[in-house]
Amino acid sequence: MKIMQMQMPQMATSGMGMLLPGLQNMIQMQQVRHRQTKHWKPEFKRLRKQKFVKIDLPNLREKPEDISKEEMRSRMKERGVLPPRPWMERPFHISCTGGIFEAYVPPEGDGKKSIISSSGAKQKFEFLEKKSKSLLAVRKIRSYDESFSSDEFGTEAQEIYIAAHTHMAAKEKYKIREYVSERCYPEMMHNVKDKTIHWRFLQSLEPPRVVHARVTEVITKENQFAQVTVRFHTQQMLAIYDRFGRLMHGSEILTKDVLEYVVFEKHISNEYGKWRLHDKIIPDWLPAKQPAPITYRISDEPVEEAAKEISAGEQTKQLESGSDQQKEQLNVVNAAATSQQPETSAKPALAI
């Protein structure tokens, strides 16, 4: 038996060369398995065991309806978890104020009276009296925004004003939100649908200037909002067309001198706050504007039956107040009307 065992490997090695090359490669690629699970240094076996912590995995297939209250209470006690309380509060973000605080009152006749006249000098004196509060507000704004300057803010406000009105005319409802506050957005975009607006800023008749500034707090003292009123005296062109292409308001040929007091707001407590158009001040002494003419569609179908009923009704009212002779004439008219009707009608029509 030993001789046979010794001869078998020799015959196998001698027959390997005679096998096909593919089969020979398959035999050589057979895996040889050895046990490699044991650590090479078993003396620290206990310490290596302490590295692993057994965790009770939750049963994800378990439904909360199937767990009783007592079992849930015991589980929460084991984990040291407090029972959840009903949370009634909701987080909210105040990005702008709801209106104008301490609104600026424009002087009557502004833009028409010169400084040399008595009324113009009086307006200038009243403006200097109100300027003290505005200076304190500007100082408060500078404590949050060091680059703010009331002299240079007029040009920045004019750029925001032009960009906001350009996006409004183009009906770009997403881009306009960068230049308009959340309060001003619905007022500017109201009734813009189904209309074509042509608006163009031509020139400034007077440089824009800051006439009013205020700072207020909302809910907490740290939450500060600033509002700056800027006076614009400009030339603009505005033409509004309805959905049928008819001119509703303005003209593309005529230019208008526009005097406006525009309020800009910024959340100065927010590091990333921006100056945005917030509102326009319309004084009480300004006369109300006439509404734009609205176009209607009139149907061309003639209404003959309704006209006949109206004429018959008018005749009855006139004859009721008349004499007996007129009543006899009414009976004759009714008899003639019934005689003209076709015989197929079962009930005669009465003129009431």
Solvent accessible surface area in square Angstrom, and as a share of the most:
residue,aa,sasa,rsa
1,M,176,0.79
2,K,164,0.69
3,I,125,0.64
4,M,118,0.53
5,Q,119,0.53
6,M,130,0.58
7,Q,82,0.36
8,M,116,0.52
9,P,72,0.45
10,Q,116,0.51
11,M,126,0.56
12,A,61,0.48
13,T,98,0.57
14,S,80,0.51
15,G,25,0.24
16,M,57,0.25
17,G,68,0.66
18,M,170,0.76
19,L,70,0.35
20,L,130,0.65
21,P,99,0.62
22,G,43,0.42
23,L,83,0.41
24,Q,54,0.24
25,N,81,0.42
26,M,131,0.59
27,I,69,0.35
28,Q,119,0.53
29,M,156,0.69
30,Q,129,0.57
31,Q,156,0.69
32,V,114,0.66
33,R,212,0.77
34,H,132,0.59
35,R,186,0.68
36,Q,153,0.68
37,T,115,0.67
38,K,152,0.64
39,H,82,0.37
40,W,202,0.71
41,K,74,0.32
42,P,94,0.59
43,E,118,0.53
44,F,96,0.40
45,K,146,0.62
46,R,163,0.60
47,L,88,0.44
48,R,58,0.21
49,K,157,0.67
50,Q,115,0.51
51,K,154,0.65
52,F,166,0.69
53,V,120,0.69
54,K,201,0.85
55,I,132,0.67
56,D,139,0.72
57,L,153,0.76
58,P,91,0.57
59,N,100,0.51
60,L,160,0.79
61,R,227,0.83
62,E,64,0.29
63,K,127,0.54
64,P,95,0.60
65,E,141,0.63
66,D,108,0.56
67,I,28,0.14
68,S,63,0.41
69,K,182,0.77
70,E,148,0.66
71,E,73,0.33
72,M,74,0.33
73,R,157,0.57
74,S,52,0.34
75,R,66,0.24
76,M,39,0.17
77,K,141,0.60
78,E,146,0.66
79,R,169,0.62
80,G,66,0.64
81,V,81,0.47
82,L,154,0.77
83,P,92,0.58
84,P,119,0.75
85,R,202,0.74
86,P,117,0.74
87,W,188,0.66
88,M,168,0.75
89,E,122,0.55
90,R,210,0.77
91,P,134,0.85
92,F,152,0.64
93,H,139,0.62
94,I,43,0.22
95,S,33,0.21
96,C,21,0.12
97,T,16,0.09
98,G,73,0.70
99,G,22,0.21
100,I,50,0.26
101,F,45,0.19
102,E,106,0.48
103,A,53,0.41
104,Y,18,0.07
105,V,101,0.58
106,P,5,0.03
107,P,32,0.20
108,E,111,0.50
109,G,14,0.13
110,D,25,0.13
111,G,40,0.38
112,K,181,0.77
113,K,100,0.42
114,S,63,0.40
115,I,119,0.60
116,I,169,0.86
117,S,45,0.29
118,S,98,0.63
119,S,40,0.26
120,G,6,0.06
121,A,50,0.38
122,K,133,0.56
123,Q,37,0.16
124,K,92,0.39
125,F,128,0.53
126,E,71,0.32
127,F,38,0.16
128,L,101,0.50
129,E,104,0.47
130,K,92,0.39
131,K,84,0.36
132,S,65,0.42
133,K,119,0.51
134,S,11,0.07
135,L,102,0.51
136,L,113,0.56
137,A,9,0.07
138,V,12,0.07
139,R,171,0.62
140,K,84,0.35
141,I,0,0.00
142,R,110,0.40
143,S,82,0.53
144,Y,97,0.37
145,D,33,0.17
146,E,160,0.72
147,S,98,0.63
148,F,12,0.05
149,S,29,0.19
150,S,35,0.23
151,D,128,0.66
152,E,123,0.55
153,F,4,0.01
154,G,2,0.02
155,T,89,0.52
156,E,77,0.35
157,A,0,0.00
158,Q,32,0.14
159,E,120,0.54
160,I,17,0.09
161,Y,2,0.01
162,I,52,0.26
163,A,22,0.17
164,A,0,0.00
165,H,14,0.06
166,T,69,0.40
167,H,34,0.15
168,M,29,0.13
169,A,20,0.16
170,A,59,0.46
171,K,85,0.36
172,E,61,0.28
173,K,97,0.41
174,Y,152,0.58
175,K,114,0.48
176,I,0,0.00
177,R,116,0.42
178,E,94,0.42
179,Y,64,0.24
180,V,2,0.01
181,S,1,0.01
182,E,94,0.42
183,R,67,0.25
184,C,6,0.03
185,Y,46,0.17
186,P,75,0.47
187,E,100,0.45
188,M,28,0.12
189,M,36,0.16
190,H,140,0.63
191,N,97,0.50
192,V,11,0.06
193,K,160,0.68
194,D,82,0.43
195,K,38,0.16
196,T,65,0.38
197,I,21,0.11
198,H,77,0.34
199,W,35,0.12
200,R,123,0.45
201,F,40,0.16
202,L,64,0.32
203,Q,90,0.40
204,S,44,0.29
205,L,71,0.35
206,E,63,0.28
207,P,110,0.69
208,P,21,0.13
209,R,99,0.36
210,V,28,0.16
211,V,10,0.06
212,H,13,0.06
213,A,0,0.00
214,R,25,0.09
215,V,34,0.20
216,T,41,0.24
217,E,90,0.40
218,V,32,0.19
219,I,133,0.68
220,T,67,0.39
221,K,152,0.64
222,E,132,0.59
223,N,30,0.16
224,Q,12,0.05
225,F,0,0.00
226,A,0,0.00
227,Q,6,0.03
228,V,0,0.00
229,T,3,0.02
230,V,0,0.00
231,R,8,0.03
232,F,1,0.00
233,H,28,0.13
234,T,2,0.01
235,Q,41,0.18
236,Q,15,0.07
237,M,4,0.02
238,L,60,0.30
239,A,0,0.00
240,I,37,0.19
241,Y,50,0.19
242,D,13,0.07
243,R,175,0.64
244,F,100,0.42
245,G,52,0.50
246,R,130,0.48
247,L,89,0.44
248,M,32,0.14
249,H,91,0.41
250,G,35,0.34
251,S,25,0.16
252,E,77,0.35
253,I,156,0.79
254,L,115,0.57
255,T,69,0.40
256,K,132,0.56
257,D,92,0.48
258,V,36,0.21
259,L,59,0.29
260,E,32,0.15
261,Y,12,0.05
262,V,0,0.00
263,V,1,0.00
264,F,0,0.00
265,E,7,0.03
266,K,24,0.10
267,H,26,0.12
268,I,10,0.05
269,S,42,0.27
270,N,57,0.29
271,E,149,0.67
272,Y,178,0.68
273,G,17,0.16
274,K,117,0.50
275,W,20,0.07
276,R,38,0.14
277,L,1,0.01
278,H,0,0.00
279,D,22,0.11
280,K,68,0.29
281,I,23,0.11
282,I,131,0.66
283,P,21,0.14
284,D,148,0.77
285,W,97,0.34
286,L,80,0.40
287,P,105,0.66
288,A,102,0.79
289,K,179,0.76
290,Q,169,0.75
291,P,124,0.78
292,A,40,0.31
293,P,91,0.57
294,I,122,0.62
295,T,49,0.28
296,Y,176,0.67
297,R,229,0.84
298,I,148,0.75
299,S,88,0.57
300,D,140,0.72
301,E,136,0.61
302,P,112,0.70
303,V,106,0.61
304,E,116,0.52
305,E,136,0.61
306,A,40,0.31
307,A,56,0.43
308,K,143,0.60
309,E,128,0.57
310,I,108,0.55
311,S,52,0.33
312,A,28,0.21
313,G,15,0.14
314,E,96,0.43
315,Q,88,0.39
316,T,16,0.09
317,K,153,0.65
318,Q,126,0.56
319,L,30,0.15
320,E,128,0.58
321,S,99,0.64
322,G,31,0.30
323,S,63,0.41
324,D,104,0.54
325,Q,135,0.60
326,Q,68,0.30
327,K,95,0.40
328,E,111,0.50
329,Q,112,0.50
330,L,31,0.16
331,N,94,0.48
332,V,101,0.58
333,V,80,0.46
334,N,51,0.26
335,A,59,0.45
336,A,48,0.37
337,A,52,0.40
338,T,54,0.32
339,S,89,0.57
340,Q,154,0.69
341,Q,57,0.25
342,P,93,0.58
343,E,173,0.78
344,T,128,0.74
345,S,54,0.35
346,A,103,0.80
347,K,174,0.74
348,P,83,0.52
349,A,68,0.53
350,L,142,0.71
351,A,46,0.36
352,I,171,0.87
